[in-house]
Amino acid sequence: MCLPLWGRVRALQNLLLTENKLEANDKEGREFINSLSNCSQLRWLILSDNSFGGHLPGSVVNLSVTLQKLYLDDNRISGSIPADIGNLVGLNILLTVNNSMSEVIPDSIGKLENLVDLGLYGPLPSEVGTMTNLNELILSGNKLSGQIPIALETA
């Protein structure tokens, strides 16, 4: 299977690769994310429960603004969420839990006004408190301690 070729399927709307043993541990292996930026009608990108490792490529923020669901959970992804994640204004579900990502969650996440479900690893940015459509917030496995974050108290 050659994932980069999928970017040539410009009418692709849903790509579900859940529960496989797919790997992308280096820059070359993650090139398929770059190629998916050519899929201007992409609505769902579900990569849950695989063996994707290494840093999440910054090109993920170049995916279609029609992208609604981005599942990156249950992999071995490290690094942080790209700073321009707010470019994906069509997202209504973003899951990054159960990875090895750093605790940095960019402020631009507050631009994702359509988010209904959000699963993050790391401390909550205050912008989460402005997400009026949020129905589900998954913070499992975060090892949070202390008081409830102010972002949740005012939400």
C-alpha positions as CSV (number, residue, x, y, z in Angstrom):
1,M,0.0,0.0,0.0
2,C,1.4,3.4,-1.0
3,L,-0.4,6.0,1.0
4,P,1.0,9.1,-0.8
5,L,-0.9,8.0,-3.9
6,W,-4.2,8.7,-2.0
7,G,-3.6,12.4,-2.4
8,R,-4.3,11.9,-6.1
9,V,-7.9,10.9,-5.3
10,R,-9.1,14.5,-5.1
11,A,-12.8,13.6,-4.5
12,L,-11.8,11.5,-1.4
13,Q,-14.2,12.4,1.4
14,N,-13.5,9.9,4.1
15,L,-10.3,8.0,4.9
16,L,-10.7,5.5,7.8
17,L,-7.6,3.5,8.7
18,T,-8.5,2.6,12.2
19,E,-7.1,-0.5,14.0
20,N,-4.3,-1.4,11.6
21,K,-0.6,-1.7,12.1
22,L,0.3,1.2,9.9
23,E,3.6,3.0,10.7
24,A,5.0,6.4,9.9
25,N,8.0,7.0,12.1
26,D,10.0,9.4,9.9
27,K,9.5,12.3,7.6
28,E,9.3,10.0,4.5
29,G,6.7,7.8,6.2
30,R,4.5,10.8,7.1
31,E,4.4,12.2,3.5
32,F,0.9,10.9,3.0
33,I,-0.4,13.7,5.2
34,N,1.2,16.2,2.8
35,S,-0.5,14.4,-0.2
36,L,-3.9,14.5,1.5
37,S,-3.8,18.3,1.3
38,N,-4.8,17.8,-2.4
39,C,-8.1,16.1,-1.3
40,S,-10.1,19.3,-1.1
41,Q,-13.3,17.4,-0.1
42,L,-11.8,15.4,2.7
43,R,-14.3,15.3,5.7
44,W,-13.0,12.5,7.9
45,L,-9.4,11.4,8.6
46,I,-9.5,8.6,11.1
47,L,-6.0,7.2,12.0
48,S,-6.8,5.8,15.4
49,D,-5.2,2.8,16.9
50,N,-2.2,2.3,14.6
51,S,1.6,2.6,15.1
52,F,2.1,6.1,13.8
53,G,5.1,7.6,15.6
54,G,7.3,10.6,15.5
55,H,6.2,14.2,15.4
56,L,2.9,15.2,13.9
57,P,3.7,16.9,10.6
58,G,2.9,20.6,10.5
59,S,1.2,19.9,7.1
60,V,-1.8,18.5,9.0
61,V,-3.0,22.1,9.2
62,N,-3.1,22.3,5.4
63,L,-5.9,19.7,5.2
64,S,-9.2,20.8,3.8
65,V,-11.3,23.3,5.7
66,T,-14.1,20.9,5.1
67,L,-12.4,18.4,7.4
68,Q,-14.8,17.6,10.2
69,K,-13.2,14.6,12.1
70,L,-9.6,14.2,12.8
71,Y,-8.8,11.1,15.0
72,L,-5.1,10.7,15.9
73,D,-5.7,8.9,19.2
74,D,-4.0,5.6,20.3
75,N,-0.8,5.9,18.3
76,R,2.8,6.8,19.3
77,I,2.8,10.4,18.0
78,S,5.2,12.7,19.8
79,G,5.8,16.5,19.6
80,S,3.0,18.9,19.9
81,I,-0.1,19.9,18.0
82,P,0.9,22.3,15.2
83,A,0.5,26.0,16.1
84,D,-1.9,26.7,13.2
85,I,-4.4,23.9,14.1
86,G,-7.0,26.8,14.1
87,N,-6.8,26.7,10.3
88,L,-9.0,23.6,10.3
89,V,-12.2,25.6,11.0
90,G,-14.5,22.9,9.9
91,L,-13.4,20.4,12.6
92,N,-16.1,19.2,15.0
93,I,-14.1,16.3,16.4
94,L,-10.4,16.4,17.3
95,L,-8.9,13.5,19.3
96,T,-5.2,13.3,20.2
97,V,-5.4,11.3,23.4
98,N,-3.2,8.2,24.2
99,N,-0.1,9.4,22.3
100,S,3.3,10.7,23.5
101,M,2.6,14.3,22.6
102,S,4.1,17.2,24.6
103,E,2.0,19.3,26.9
104,V,1.9,22.3,24.6
105,I,-1.6,23.0,23.2
106,P,-1.6,26.0,20.9
107,D,-3.9,29.0,21.6
108,S,-5.2,28.8,18.0
109,I,-7.3,25.8,19.1
110,G,-9.8,28.5,20.3
111,K,-10.5,29.2,16.6
112,L,-12.1,25.8,16.2
113,E,-15.6,27.1,17.1
114,N,-17.4,24.1,15.6
115,L,-15.8,21.6,17.9
116,V,-18.3,19.3,19.6
117,D,-15.9,16.6,20.9
118,L,-12.3,17.4,21.9
119,G,-9.8,14.9,23.4
120,L,-6.4,16.3,24.4
121,Y,-3.3,15.4,26.3
122,G,-1.9,18.3,28.2
123,P,-3.0,21.2,30.3
124,L,-6.1,23.1,29.0
125,P,-5.5,26.4,27.3
126,S,-8.0,29.1,28.5
127,E,-9.4,29.1,24.9
128,V,-11.3,25.9,25.6
129,G,-13.6,28.0,27.8
130,T,-14.8,29.9,24.7
131,M,-15.9,26.8,22.8
132,T,-19.6,27.2,23.2
133,N,-20.5,24.1,21.0
134,L,-18.3,21.7,23.0
135,N,-20.3,18.7,24.3
136,E,-17.5,16.3,25.2
137,L,-14.1,17.0,26.6
138,I,-11.8,14.0,27.0
139,L,-8.8,14.6,29.3
140,S,-8.2,11.0,30.3
141,G,-4.7,10.0,31.2
142,N,-3.5,13.6,31.6
143,K,-2.3,13.2,35.2
144,L,-4.0,16.5,36.0
145,S,-3.8,17.6,39.6
146,G,-4.8,20.6,41.7
147,Q,-7.8,22.8,41.1
148,I,-10.2,22.6,38.2
149,P,-8.7,24.7,35.4
150,I,-10.3,28.2,35.2
151,A,-11.2,27.4,31.5
152,L,-13.7,24.9,32.7
153,E,-15.0,26.9,35.6
154,T,-16.1,29.7,33.3
155,A,-17.3,27.5,30.4
